Amino acid sequence: MFDKKKLLLKKAYEKAKKELNRVNSSNDSVLNYLVLELEEKFDSVKDVRTFVRYHKRLIKENKDYEIDEITLDQLSWYVGYDNFWEFCENAVIEKDKGETKIELKIDQDEDSLSERLSKIIINITNQPIFNVPQLAKNGMGIGAVILTLAFGLAYNRGELGEDKYMYWNGEEYIGTSDANANPNFEIVAMDKNILDHFKKITRPDTLTAENAVGKAWYSKYNNKVEFFTMDGKNPENGKELKKVSEHMVNFYAGIK
């Protein structure tokens, strides 16, 4: 149950951070946003201080901590499930590398290493599906199974080949090893710094003078203003970005 609670809180935190989309957002601001989202749906939820304790104990300290069933159901709704039971039955750990996705699905009763391995299914998009029990039936010992899983994870992390290109999908750059990966996008040479840090701020209403001035950039083209997380050019029109000023925030961003 500890692993499921931790995974649920981590998924909820990551979703809130992505939706908040603030430059250098603190844990408290992300959790405060999460509480506001839950309040809007359920009216009554735990306060921010409680969620800070959840995050500190489960995520930072990697220790178990009691979360009531109502809150677990609310968090499960936030990440796309009807309740915590459905989350436990269907939750997967997803990792993306270019156009390849690896999914790890682990059931609730994880009592031993062999049992956990027998319940892990790795689905690699556009690749064969590796089912651990089937591999075992085909004569692969537990050591060989572990090596197969390690190979898949290494492939996902790019240890077996680095992406040499990237393309802009409208919100961020996506890495790819194929120079002709998508005819609908311009493929450019890989820049790891831009790949990791250059993103469009899709929620400009969250910008304030405190979190944006000197920390975010913008482009204005055909009377359309767009905000980004670092300096450079607007990938959609090639215009040089400028540092956000307090006037820009007050006039074009922030809560209207």
Secondary structure, 3 states (H helix, E strand, C coil): CHHHHHHHHHHHHHHHHHHHCCCCCCHHHHHHHHHHHHHHHHCCCCCHHHHHHHHHHHHHCCCCCCCCHHHHHHHHHHCCCCCHHHHHHHCEEEEEECCEEEEEECCCCCCCHHHHHHCCEEEECCCCCEEHHHHHHCCCCHHHHHHHHHHHHHHHHCCCCCCCEEEECCCEEEEECCCCCCCCCCEEECCHHHHHHCEECCCHHHCCHHHHCCCCEEEEECCEEEEECCCCECCCCCCECEECCHHHHHHHCCCC
